[in-house]
Amino acid sequence: GAGVSQSPSNKVTEKGKDVELRCDPISGHTALYWYRQSLGQGLEFLIYFQGNSAPDKSGLPSDRFSAERTGGSVSTLTIQRTQQEDSAVYLCASSIVGAGTEAFFGQGTRLTVV
Amino acid sequence: SQQGEEDPQALSIQEGENATMNCSYKTSINNLQWYRQNSGRGLVHLILIRSNEREKHSGRLRVTLDTSKKSSSLLITASRAADTASYFCATRDRGSTLGRLYFGRGTQLTVWP
């Protein structure tokens, strides 16, 4: 596709349920990032994938959060046993690898836990 | 944390005025980038300045970088109502094998017609 695609755009879930958020990066981009943004706040780093290297998971807030990237392309962020504090916009971005490269963002998934 | 910090947190100006936003960061960097976000959704890249550059222009945007003070500024000249958005700076650690981009908390710019 022409840009980074995230689905769903919006997700409302009940507390305690599991959710999966999907990100389709730009074709050929080997780097993929997940961020979380609470209302009116900055971007909180969650996880970073780069090619076949082990992902940088240091930003995941708890063991309820996990992410995978299959075939070096599509990524899925899974939140188990959702809590109300998980409500936020989850943003995915991709880029080519290199220090001077820009990241291209998707439009995000707005997650609301009720 | 490597996160940059923008200030002010919020800025409100009239159309035609210039808007200046600042960013400070903590460690040595390869480059610094500025992004714009409309309505809490995806960010759009505006401009990148490398650590060996002091100033860069792109249209109505002017970015400066002072590595000795670990700070950068973004100037938007002759602002328009359409410039209303949140603006974030982002950095990568110099020499890091990780590609993680660190973002600040952003400056919310409101331009009144």
gemmi code that builds the backbone of each chain (N, CA, C; Angstrom):
import gemmi

chains = {
    "A": [
        ("GLY", (0.820, -1.192, 0.000), (0.000, 0.000, 0.000), (0.866, 1.259, 0.000)),
        ("ALA", (0.215, 2.382, -0.103), (0.938, 3.634, -0.208), (1.478, 4.094, 1.126)),
        ("GLY", (0.840, 3.680, 2.213), (1.267, 4.152, 3.515), (1.137, 3.048, 4.535)),
        ("VAL", (1.372, 3.425, 5.799), (1.214, 2.475, 6.897), (-0.276, 2.361, 7.215)),
        ("SER", (-0.748, 1.146, 7.284), (-2.162, 0.906, 7.536), (-2.348, 0.211, 8.876)),
        ("GLN", (-3.254, 0.762, 9.687), (-3.547, 0.156, 10.966), (-5.021, -0.212, 11.040)),
        ("SER", (-5.283, -1.336, 11.689), (-6.673, -1.729, 11.875), (-6.846, -2.410, 13.223)),
        ("PRO", (-8.037, -2.259, 13.846), (-9.097, -1.363, 13.396), (-8.747, 0.090, 13.704)),
        ("SER", (-9.545, 1.022, 13.193), (-9.330, 2.431, 13.508), (-9.741, 2.722, 14.941)),
        ("ASN", (-10.815, 2.088, 15.343), (-11.323, 2.250, 16.702), (-11.705, 0.891, 17.247)),
        ("LYS", (-11.478, 0.716, 18.541), (-11.838, -0.547, 19.181), (-12.332, -0.251, 20.588)),
        ("VAL", (-13.542, -0.702, 20.868), (-14.075, -0.606, 22.222), (-14.165, -2.030, 22.757)),
        ("THR", (-13.598, -2.255, 23.910), (-13.591, -3.594, 24.481), (-13.910, -3.530, 25.960)),
        ("GLU", (-14.382, -4.635, 26.469), (-14.686, -4.703, 27.896), (-13.432, -5.049, 28.682)),
        ("LYS", (-13.344, -4.496, 29.845), (-12.224, -4.792, 30.737), (-12.076, -6.303, 30.903)),
        ("GLY", (-10.828, -6.773, 30.787), (-10.563, -8.192, 30.948), (-10.466, -8.969, 29.649)),
        ("LYS", (-10.971, -8.376, 28.556), (-10.886, -9.047, 27.264), (-9.510, -8.816, 26.617)),
        ("ASP", (-9.176, -9.697, 25.696), (-7.933, -9.540, 24.934), (-8.230, -8.789, 23.637)),
        ("VAL", (-7.257, -8.006, 23.171), (-7.420, -7.311, 21.895), (-6.158, -7.485, 21.047)),
        ("GLU", (-6.359, -7.464, 19.741), (-5.253, -7.512, 18.790), (-5.330, -6.309, 17.870)),
        ("LEU", (-4.221, -5.619, 17.753), (-4.137, -4.463, 16.877), (-3.140, -4.796, 15.770)),
        ("ARG", (-3.509, -4.412, 14.555), (-2.709, -4.826, 13.405), (-2.057, -3.627, 12.739)),
        ("CYS", (-0.866, -3.857, 12.226), (-0.140, -2.824, 11.491), (0.470, -3.407, 10.221)),
        ("ASP", (0.135, -2.794, 9.086), (0.750, -3.148, 7.800), (1.729, -2.039, 7.420)),
        ("PRO", (3.018, -2.304, 7.486), (3.982, -1.240, 7.193), (4.112, -1.002, 5.691)),
        ("ILE", (4.849, 0.033, 5.354), (5.145, 0.297, 3.951), (6.050, -0.819, 3.425)),
        ("SER", (5.726, -1.298, 2.242), (6.503, -2.379, 1.653), (7.975, -2.004, 1.547)),
        ("GLY", (8.828, -2.905, 2.011), (10.270, -2.652, 1.946), (10.845, -2.017, 3.186)),
        ("HIS", (9.977, -1.550, 4.080), (10.470, -0.967, 5.336), (10.772, -2.090, 6.319)),
        ("THR", (12.020, -2.173, 6.734), (12.395, -3.271, 7.629), (12.291, -2.888, 9.104)),
        ("ALA", (12.136, -1.611, 9.375), (11.995, -1.171, 10.764), (10.529, -0.862, 11.046)),
        ("LEU", (10.053, -1.310, 12.214), (8.654, -1.091, 12.592), (8.602, -0.754, 14.070)),
        ("TYR", (7.829, 0.276, 14.383), (7.715, 0.769, 15.757), (6.254, 0.734, 16.200)),
        ("TRP", (6.055, 0.508, 17.496), (4.755, 0.715, 18.129), (4.926, 1.746, 19.243)),
        ("TYR", (3.996, 2.696, 19.268), (3.951, 3.690, 20.326), (2.531, 3.738, 20.886)),
        ("ARG", (2.422, 4.265, 22.085), (1.121, 4.483, 22.711), (1.035, 5.954, 23.102)),
        ("GLN", (-0.136, 6.518, 22.892), (-0.342, 7.923, 23.225), (-1.652, 8.073, 23.981)),
        ("SER", (-1.533, 8.458, 25.237), (-2.729, 8.752, 26.019), (-3.176, 10.164, 25.705)),
        ("LEU", (-4.412, 10.482, 26.033), (-5.018, 11.759, 25.665), (-4.156, 12.928, 26.122)),
        ("GLY", (-3.765, 13.762, 25.157), (-3.012, 14.962, 25.476), (-1.570, 14.728, 25.887)),
        ("GLN", (-1.100, 13.507, 25.718), (0.263, 13.180, 26.136), (1.172, 12.943, 24.938)),
        ("GLY", (2.459, 12.728, 25.242), (3.421, 12.421, 24.206), (3.367, 10.960, 23.808)),
        ("LEU", (4.307, 10.560, 22.951), (4.352, 9.183, 22.478), (5.206, 8.332, 23.408)),
        ("GLU", (4.610, 7.267, 23.893), (5.325, 6.329, 24.759), (5.801, 5.155, 23.917)),
        ("PHE", (7.090, 4.933, 23.864), (7.649, 3.844, 23.079), (7.227, 2.498, 23.665)),
        ("LEU", (6.829, 1.575, 22.807), (6.450, 0.243, 23.258), (7.451, -0.813, 22.790)),
        ("ILE", (7.629, -0.935, 21.471), (8.457, -1.997, 20.922), (8.970, -1.606, 19.546)),
        ("TYR", (10.138, -2.137, 19.182), (10.771, -1.813, 17.896), (11.281, -3.093, 17.270)),
        ("PHE", (10.933, -3.305, 16.006), (11.422, -4.433, 15.215), (12.358, -3.910, 14.133)),
        ("GLN", (13.472, -4.599, 13.938), (14.379, -4.228, 12.857), (14.840, -5.493, 12.163)),
        ("GLY", (14.333, -5.725, 10.975), (14.723, -6.880, 10.185), (14.558, -8.168, 10.964)),
        ("ASN", (15.604, -8.985, 10.945), (15.561, -10.272, 11.648), (16.170, -10.205, 13.047)),
        ("SER", (16.544, -9.005, 13.461), (17.138, -8.859, 14.794), (16.084, -9.053, 15.875)),
        ("ALA", (16.551, -9.403, 17.069), (15.630, -9.521, 18.199), (14.981, -8.162, 18.455)),
        ("PRO", (13.675, -8.123, 18.643), (13.007, -6.837, 18.855), (13.406, -6.203, 20.176)),
        ("ASP", (13.353, -4.882, 20.191), (13.570, -4.120, 21.421), (12.231, -3.998, 22.123)),
        ("LYS", (12.040, -4.789, 23.163), (10.750, -4.831, 23.866), (10.769, -3.997, 25.138)),
        ("SER", (11.784, -3.198, 25.305), (11.992, -2.543, 26.592), (10.887, -1.573, 26.987)),
        ("GLY", (10.053, -1.164, 26.032), (8.992, -0.221, 26.352), (7.660, -0.852, 26.723)),
        ("LEU", (7.534, -2.144, 26.585), (6.258, -2.789, 26.905), (5.969, -2.610, 28.397)),
        ("PRO", (4.797, -2.077, 28.756), (4.535, -1.715, 30.148), (4.283, -2.889, 31.086)),
        ("SER", (3.865, -4.012, 30.563), (3.634, -5.176, 31.427), (3.626, -6.426, 30.566)),
        ("ASP", (3.592, -7.578, 31.226), (3.599, -8.838, 30.470), (2.257, -9.121, 29.810)),
        ("ARG", (1.293, -8.218, 30.005), (0.029, -8.371, 29.281), (0.179, -7.926, 27.828)),
        ("PHE", (1.260, -7.210, 27.560), (1.498, -6.681, 26.219), (2.532, -7.553, 25.493)),
        ("SER", (2.235, -7.874, 24.250), (3.183, -8.603, 23.418), (2.988, -8.180, 21.976)),
        ("ALA", (3.998, -8.394, 21.171), (3.896, -8.051, 19.757), (4.730, -9.026, 18.956)),
        ("GLU", (4.295, -9.250, 17.751), (5.069, -10.065, 16.840), (5.014, -9.457, 15.452)),
        ("ARG", (5.984, -9.865, 14.673), (6.043, -9.388, 13.288), (6.328, -10.597, 12.416)),
        ("THR", (5.350, -10.968, 11.654), (5.449, -12.180, 10.850), (6.030, -11.874, 9.481)),
        ("GLY", (7.002, -12.685, 9.072), (7.579, -12.544, 7.745), (8.208, -11.203, 7.488)),
        ("GLY", (8.571, -10.514, 8.545), (9.204, -9.212, 8.373), (8.293, -8.143, 7.846)),
        ("SER", (6.972, -8.392, 7.891), (6.045, -7.401, 7.355), (5.004, -7.023, 8.395)),
        ("VAL", (3.837, -7.642, 8.340), (2.717, -7.290, 9.219), (3.080, -7.525, 10.683)),
        ("SER", (2.637, -6.603, 11.531), (2.857, -6.747, 12.963), (1.521, -6.722, 13.694)),
        ("THR", (1.458, -7.489, 14.777), (0.276, -7.529, 15.629), (0.690, -7.215, 17.056)),
        ("LEU", (0.006, -6.258, 17.661), (0.200, -5.936, 19.071), (-0.983, -6.529, 19.823)),
        ("THR", (-0.685, -7.353, 20.802), (-1.731, -8.023, 21.574), (-1.699, -7.528, 23.011)),
        ("ILE", (-2.871, -7.169, 23.502), (-3.013, -6.780, 24.903), (-3.966, -7.776, 25.532)),
        ("GLN", (-3.468, -8.481, 26.525), (-4.304, -9.464, 27.208), (-4.929, -8.846, 28.455)),
        ("ARG", (-6.108, -9.343, 28.784), (-6.797, -8.923, 30.026), (-6.758, -7.392, 30.140)),
        ("THR", (-7.336, -6.727, 29.172), (-7.244, -5.273, 29.103), (-7.746, -4.603, 30.369)),
        ("GLN", (-7.115, -3.483, 30.685), (-7.480, -2.651, 31.825), (-7.871, -1.270, 31.300)),
        ("GLN", (-8.569, -0.506, 32.131), (-9.011, 0.824, 31.695), (-7.830, 1.731, 31.374)),
        ("GLU", (-6.726, 1.547, 32.092), (-5.561, 2.391, 31.831), (-4.885, 2.071, 30.499)),
        ("ASP", (-5.323, 0.993, 29.836), (-4.786, 0.678, 28.504), (-5.439, 1.540, 27.422)),
        ("SER", (-6.503, 2.247, 27.782), (-7.183, 3.103, 26.803), (-6.222, 4.173, 26.307)),
        ("ALA", (-6.052, 4.235, 25.002), (-5.101, 5.164, 24.389), (-5.187, 4.991, 22.872)),
        ("VAL", (-4.437, 5.820, 22.172), (-4.250, 5.616, 20.737), (-2.935, 4.866, 20.552)),
        ("TYR", (-2.991, 3.768, 19.824), (-1.799, 2.967, 19.561), (-1.339, 3.259, 18.139)),
        ("LEU", (-0.123, 3.768, 18.038), (0.422, 4.209, 16.761), (1.521, 3.276, 16.295)),
        ("CYS", (1.481, 2.954, 15.033), (2.511, 2.133, 14.410), (3.235, 2.995, 13.380)),
        ("ALA", (4.523, 2.782, 13.240), (5.310, 3.497, 12.241), (6.312, 2.543, 11.617)),
        ("SER", (6.715, 2.846, 10.402), (7.754, 2.041, 9.764), (8.763, 2.951, 9.081)),
        ("SER", (9.940, 2.416, 8.843), (10.973, 3.180, 8.153), (11.974, 2.212, 7.539)),
        ("ILE", (12.782, 2.747, 6.625), (13.941, 1.985, 6.200), (14.973, 2.114, 7.305)),
        ("VAL", (15.928, 1.250, 7.343), (16.899, 1.269, 8.426), (17.982, 2.289, 8.118)),
        ("GLY", (18.332, 3.081, 9.113), (19.379, 4.078, 8.952), (19.154, 5.200, 9.926)),
        ("ALA", (20.256, 5.809, 10.358), (20.153, 6.836, 11.394), (19.436, 8.080, 10.912)),
        ("GLY", (19.527, 8.365, 9.618), (18.941, 9.605, 9.124), (17.641, 9.420, 8.405)),
        ("THR", (16.864, 8.463, 8.824), (15.621, 8.178, 8.105), (14.417, 8.607, 8.914)),
        ("GLU", (13.372, 9.002, 8.192), (12.154, 9.407, 8.855), (11.241, 8.211, 9.041)),
        ("ALA", (10.373, 8.319, 10.022), (9.379, 7.289, 10.273), (8.055, 7.723, 9.666)),
        ("PHE", (7.367, 6.764, 9.077), (6.054, 7.003, 8.490), (5.023, 6.355, 9.407)),
        ("PHE", (4.048, 7.156, 9.827), (3.084, 6.690, 10.797), (1.763, 6.290, 10.150)),
        ("GLY", (1.107, 5.293, 10.771), (-0.277, 5.014, 10.451), (-1.177, 5.977, 11.203)),
        ("GLN", (-2.462, 5.852, 10.985), (-3.429, 6.750, 11.627), (-3.797, 6.303, 13.033)),
        ("GLY", (-3.287, 5.158, 13.442), (-3.498, 4.742, 14.810), (-4.776, 3.953, 15.030)),
        ("THR", (-4.789, 3.234, 16.148), (-5.994, 2.562, 16.623), (-6.353, 3.183, 17.962)),
        ("ARG", (-7.567, 3.723, 18.040), (-8.027, 4.280, 19.318), (-8.695, 3.165, 20.100)),
        ("LEU", (-8.063, 2.777, 21.203), (-8.583, 1.700, 22.038), (-9.272, 2.292, 23.256)),
        ("THR", (-10.492, 1.861, 23.482), (-11.246, 2.279, 24.664), (-11.647, 1.031, 25.432)),
        ("VAL", (-11.222, 0.981, 26.678), (-11.563, -0.153, 27.538), (-12.624, 0.313, 28.522)),
        ("VAL", (-13.774, -0.350, 28.467), (-14.900, 0.081, 29.326), (-15.196, -0.953, 30.424)),
    ],
    "B": [
        ("SER", (16.168, 8.546, 30.700), (15.382, 8.539, 29.477), (15.982, 9.488, 28.475)),
        ("GLN", (15.896, 9.134, 27.208), (16.445, 9.977, 26.153), (15.409, 10.957, 25.633)),
        ("GLN", (14.207, 10.855, 26.147), (13.135, 11.636, 25.543), (13.432, 13.112, 25.523)),
        ("GLY", (13.060, 13.723, 24.410), (13.158, 15.158, 24.319), (11.986, 15.793, 25.037)),
        ("GLU", (12.143, 17.027, 25.351), (11.076, 17.768, 25.995), (10.857, 19.049, 25.233)),
        ("GLU", (9.619, 19.258, 24.797), (9.304, 20.482, 24.072), (8.758, 21.527, 25.033)),
        ("ASP", (9.002, 22.767, 24.684), (8.313, 23.835, 25.388), (8.063, 24.970, 24.419)),
        ("PRO", (6.990, 25.722, 24.570), (6.016, 25.533, 25.637), (5.141, 24.316, 25.377)),
        ("GLN", (4.361, 23.924, 26.360), (3.434, 22.820, 26.152), (2.293, 23.247, 25.253)),
        ("ALA", (1.938, 24.537, 25.336), (0.865, 25.056, 24.494), (1.229, 26.462, 24.061)),
        ("LEU", (0.850, 26.796, 22.838), (1.161, 28.101, 22.257), (-0.033, 28.549, 21.438)),
        ("SER", (-0.482, 29.780, 21.684), (-1.648, 30.300, 20.992), (-1.277, 31.636, 20.355)),
        ("ILE", (-1.442, 31.744, 19.035), (-1.045, 32.958, 18.331), (-2.087, 33.318, 17.278)),
        ("GLN", (-1.939, 34.503, 16.700), (-2.814, 34.942, 15.620), (-2.178, 34.598, 14.267)),
        ("GLU", (-3.032, 34.403, 13.295), (-2.530, 34.175, 11.929), (-1.580, 35.290, 11.528)),
        ("GLY", (-0.523, 34.902, 10.851), (0.461, 35.880, 10.403), (1.639, 36.017, 11.345)),
        ("GLU", (1.442, 35.663, 12.602), (2.546, 35.726, 13.560), (3.455, 34.519, 13.373)),
        ("ASN", (4.649, 34.636, 13.953), (5.580, 33.510, 13.930), (5.404, 32.670, 15.187)),
        ("ALA", (5.617, 31.379, 15.048), (5.519, 30.461, 16.190), (6.871, 29.801, 16.405)),
        ("THR", (7.352, 29.841, 17.632), (8.626, 29.207, 17.960), (8.422, 28.158, 19.042)),
        ("MET", (8.888, 26.957, 18.759), (8.811, 25.862, 19.711), (10.216, 25.344, 19.962)),
        ("ASN", (10.471, 24.939, 21.182), (11.806, 24.492, 21.565), (11.785, 23.042, 22.006)),
        ("CYS", (12.934, 22.402, 21.852), (13.077, 21.006, 22.232), (14.423, 20.823, 22.908)),
        ("SER", (14.444, 20.150, 24.036), (15.707, 19.817, 24.682), (15.806, 18.305, 24.795)),
        ("TYR", (17.014, 17.786, 24.734), (17.220, 16.348, 24.819), (18.413, 16.071, 25.725)),
        ("LYS", (18.695, 14.791, 25.968), (19.622, 14.488, 27.063), (20.985, 13.955, 26.643)),
        ("THR", (21.069, 13.212, 25.549), (22.365, 12.604, 25.225), (22.784, 12.952, 23.799)),
        ("SER", (23.923, 12.449, 23.384), (24.411, 12.723, 22.028), (23.511, 12.052, 21.001)),
        ("ILE", (23.287, 12.754, 19.918), (22.343, 12.278, 18.907), (22.964, 12.243, 17.530)),
        ("ASN", (22.387, 11.437, 16.652), (22.750, 11.436, 15.243), (22.040, 12.562, 14.506)),
        ("ASN", (20.788, 12.740, 14.832), (19.995, 13.762, 14.174), (18.769, 14.046, 15.026)),
        ("LEU", (18.075, 15.089, 14.679), (16.844, 15.440, 15.377), (15.781, 15.689, 14.327)),
        ("GLN", (14.602, 15.196, 14.584), (13.509, 15.329, 13.623), (12.333, 16.031, 14.286)),
        ("TRP", (11.580, 16.730, 13.492), (10.327, 17.347, 13.953), (9.168, 16.710, 13.188)),
        ("TYR", (8.111, 16.440, 13.955), (6.909, 15.857, 13.394), (5.708, 16.708, 13.787)),
        ("ARG", (4.653, 16.564, 13.016), (3.405, 17.264, 13.267), (2.290, 16.229, 13.409)),
        ("GLN", (1.358, 16.504, 14.320), (0.238, 15.587, 14.524), (-1.051, 16.391, 14.565)),
        ("ASN", (-1.973, 15.999, 13.722), (-3.307, 16.607, 13.718), (-4.275, 15.701, 14.461)),
        ("SER", (-5.040, 16.288, 15.345), (-6.182, 15.602, 15.965), (-5.841, 14.250, 16.572)),
        ("GLY", (-4.672, 14.144, 17.201), (-4.336, 12.932, 17.943), (-4.198, 11.682, 17.123)),
        ("ARG", (-3.922, 11.822, 15.839), (-3.757, 10.635, 14.999), (-2.316, 10.516, 14.521)),
        ("GLY", (-2.113, 10.033, 13.311), (-0.767, 9.769, 12.840), (0.100, 11.002, 12.736)),
        ("LEU", (1.398, 10.819, 12.960), (2.352, 11.915, 12.861), (2.900, 11.999, 11.444)),
        ("VAL", (3.213, 13.212, 11.049), (3.801, 13.445, 9.726), (5.161, 14.092, 9.906)),
        ("HIS", (6.145, 13.555, 9.219), (7.506, 14.087, 9.313), (7.583, 15.464, 8.646)),
        ("LEU", (8.220, 16.413, 9.328), (8.376, 17.754, 8.773), (9.790, 18.006, 8.265)),
        ("ILE", (10.769, 17.748, 9.122), (12.133, 18.133, 8.774), (13.115, 17.379, 9.665)),
        ("LEU", (14.282, 17.103, 9.126), (15.351, 16.433, 9.875), (16.591, 17.298, 9.825)),
        ("ILE", (17.255, 17.456, 10.949), (18.512, 18.193, 10.993), (19.565, 17.279, 11.592)),
        ("ARG", (20.721, 17.197, 10.928), (21.779, 16.305, 11.380), (22.614, 16.985, 12.457)),
        ("SER", (23.346, 16.189, 13.189), (24.092, 16.725, 14.335), (25.193, 17.689, 13.912)),
        ("ASN", (25.623, 17.613, 12.645), (26.674, 18.533, 12.185), (26.105, 19.761, 11.475)),
        ("GLU", (24.780, 19.909, 11.514), (24.128, 21.071, 10.936), (23.661, 21.996, 12.049)),
        ("ARG", (23.620, 23.264, 11.772), (23.189, 24.241, 12.785), (21.821, 24.830, 12.450)),
        ("GLU", (21.491, 24.863, 11.158), (20.226, 25.464, 10.766), (19.769, 24.822, 9.464)),
        ("LYS", (18.449, 24.698, 9.332), (17.892, 24.123, 8.115), (16.546, 24.774, 7.838)),
        ("HIS", (16.247, 24.974, 6.553), (15.003, 25.603, 6.160), (14.210, 24.669, 5.262)),
        ("SER", (12.888, 24.778, 5.395), (11.996, 24.072, 4.474), (10.710, 24.874, 4.390)),
        ("GLY", (10.535, 25.595, 3.311), (9.354, 26.446, 3.175), (9.280, 27.458, 4.298)),
        ("ARG", (8.171, 27.446, 5.042), (8.010, 28.391, 6.162), (8.611, 27.864, 7.466)),
        ("LEU", (9.265, 26.728, 7.391), (9.877, 26.135, 8.576), (11.363, 26.447, 8.644)),
        ("ARG", (11.797, 26.773, 9.860), (13.226, 26.948, 10.091), (13.581, 26.199, 11.372)),
        ("VAL", (14.542, 25.311, 11.278), (14.963, 24.531, 12.427), (16.401, 24.876, 12.761)),
        ("THR", (16.679, 25.028, 14.041), (18.053, 25.218, 14.495), (18.416, 24.092, 15.449)),
        ("LEU", (19.698, 23.820, 15.550), (20.196, 22.789, 16.448), (21.449, 23.288, 17.132)),
        ("ASP", (21.469, 23.210, 18.442), (22.642, 23.581, 19.238), (23.034, 22.359, 20.049)),
        ("THR", (24.017, 21.612, 19.544), (24.388, 20.368, 20.221), (25.095, 20.632, 21.544)),
        ("SER", (25.691, 21.809, 21.699), (26.349, 22.104, 22.969), (25.328, 22.309, 24.077)),
        ("LYS", (24.168, 22.820, 23.708), (23.094, 23.013, 24.686), (22.063, 21.886, 24.631)),
        ("LYS", (22.274, 20.958, 23.707), (21.325, 19.864, 23.516), (19.906, 20.416, 23.353)),
        ("SER", (19.778, 21.310, 22.399), (18.466, 21.908, 22.175), (18.257, 22.215, 20.700)),
        ("SER", (16.998, 22.295, 20.334), (16.603, 22.609, 18.968), (15.382, 23.510, 19.034)),
        ("SER", (15.197, 24.307, 17.980), (13.984, 25.100, 17.899), (13.370, 24.945, 16.521)),
        ("LEU", (12.052, 25.030, 16.507), (11.287, 25.004, 15.258), (10.546, 26.325, 15.153)),
        ("LEU", (10.799, 27.041, 14.080), (10.125, 28.312, 13.835), (9.211, 28.152, 12.632)),
        ("ILE", (7.959, 28.514, 12.814), (7.009, 28.556, 11.701), (6.719, 30.018, 11.431)),
        ("THR", (7.062, 30.481, 10.260), (6.844, 31.892, 9.947), (5.478, 32.094, 9.297)),
        ("ALA", (4.947, 33.298, 9.474), (3.675, 33.677, 8.846), (2.633, 32.577, 9.027)),
        ("SER", (2.351, 32.250, 10.282), (1.504, 31.095, 10.578), (0.097, 31.249, 10.002)),
        ("ARG", (-0.511, 30.091, 9.777), (-1.868, 30.020, 9.229), (-2.719, 29.168, 10.157)),
        ("ALA", (-4.023, 29.333, 10.075), (-4.919, 28.536, 10.911), (-4.674, 27.040, 10.688)),
        ("ALA", (-4.300, 26.680, 9.460), (-4.057, 25.267, 9.134), (-2.809, 24.706, 9.814)),
        ("ASP", (-1.999, 25.577, 10.403), (-0.819, 25.101, 11.138), (-1.184, 24.591, 12.526)),
        ("THR", (-2.431, 24.799, 12.930), (-2.880, 24.313, 14.233), (-2.695, 22.809, 14.315)),
        ("ALA", (-1.906, 22.365, 15.292), (-1.557, 20.947, 15.424), (-0.646, 20.805, 16.637)),
        ("SER", (-0.269, 19.573, 16.922), (0.767, 19.319, 17.930), (2.070, 19.048, 17.207)),
        ("TYR", (3.149, 19.556, 17.760), (4.461, 19.414, 17.133), (5.392, 18.697, 18.104)),
        ("PHE", (6.077, 17.683, 17.592), (6.951, 16.849, 18.416), (8.361, 16.831, 17.843)),
        ("CYS", (9.344, 16.808, 18.723), (10.703, 16.537, 18.280), (11.022, 15.079, 18.596)),
        ("ALA", (11.918, 14.498, 17.818), (12.286, 13.102, 17.996), (13.776, 12.939, 17.747)),
        ("THR", (14.405, 12.087, 18.524), (15.847, 11.883, 18.399), (16.190, 10.403, 18.400)),
        ("ARG", (17.362, 10.105, 17.850), (17.954, 8.768, 17.949), (19.321, 8.910, 18.605)),
        ("ASP", (19.692, 7.966, 19.439), (20.997, 8.016, 20.082), (22.115, 7.873, 19.057)),
        ("ARG", (23.159, 8.676, 19.255), (24.332, 8.551, 18.401), (25.022, 7.222, 18.679)),
        ("GLY", (25.377, 6.516, 17.631), (26.135, 5.283, 17.778), (25.322, 4.102, 18.246)),
        ("SER", (24.059, 4.311, 18.478), (23.242, 3.196, 18.944), (22.896, 2.270, 17.791)),
        ("THR", (22.956, 0.981, 18.089), (22.539, 0.030, 17.060), (21.023, -0.082, 17.026)),
        ("LEU", (20.388, 0.498, 18.033), (18.929, 0.476, 18.047), (18.409, 1.641, 17.227)),
        ("GLY", (17.291, 1.443, 16.595), (16.741, 2.514, 15.783), (15.640, 3.266, 16.469)),
        ("ARG", (15.487, 3.024, 17.787), (14.353, 3.610, 18.484), (14.355, 5.127, 18.357)),
        ("LEU", (13.203, 5.674, 18.040), (13.002, 7.107, 17.997), (12.359, 7.536, 19.307)),
        ("TYR", (12.993, 8.499, 19.970), (12.434, 9.017, 21.215), (11.668, 10.299, 20.909)),
        ("PHE", (10.456, 10.390, 21.411), (9.629, 11.573, 21.196), (9.430, 12.336, 22.488)),
        ("GLY", (9.297, 13.644, 22.351), (8.947, 14.472, 23.483), (7.444, 14.491, 23.690)),
        ("ARG", (6.998, 15.361, 24.586), (5.568, 15.432, 24.918), (4.789, 16.324, 23.954)),
        ("GLY", (5.518, 17.126, 23.180), (4.850, 17.919, 22.161), (4.440, 19.304, 22.606)),
        ("THR", (4.306, 20.176, 21.639), (3.753, 21.521, 21.836), (2.462, 21.607, 21.047)),
        ("GLN", (1.397, 21.986, 21.718), (0.105, 22.169, 21.042), (0.038, 23.611, 20.559)),
        ("LEU", (0.052, 23.777, 19.243), (-0.013, 25.106, 18.638), (-1.431, 25.375, 18.154)),
        ("THR", (-1.969, 26.518, 18.557), (-3.266, 26.967, 18.056), (-3.066, 28.300, 17.361)),
        ("VAL", (-3.479, 28.374, 16.107), (-3.371, 29.607, 15.330), (-4.781, 30.105, 15.063)),
        ("TRP", (-5.087, 31.297, 15.573), (-6.420, 31.874, 15.429), (-6.506, 32.715, 14.162)),
        ("PRO", (-7.590, 32.518, 13.411), (-7.763, 33.299, 12.163), (-8.050, 34.768, 12.467)),
    ],
}
model = gemmi.Model(1)
for chain_id, residues in chains.items():
    chain = gemmi.Chain(chain_id)
    for i, (resn, *xyz) in enumerate(residues, 1):
        res = gemmi.Residue()
        res.name, res.seqid = resn, gemmi.SeqId(i, " ")
        for name, pos in zip(("N", "CA", "C"), xyz):
            atom = gemmi.Atom()
            atom.name, atom.element = name, gemmi.Element(name[0])
            atom.pos, atom.b_iso = gemmi.Position(*pos), 0.0
            res.add_atom(atom)
        chain.add_residue(res)
    model.add_chain(chain)
structure = gemmi.Structure()
structure.add_model(model)
structure.setup_entities()
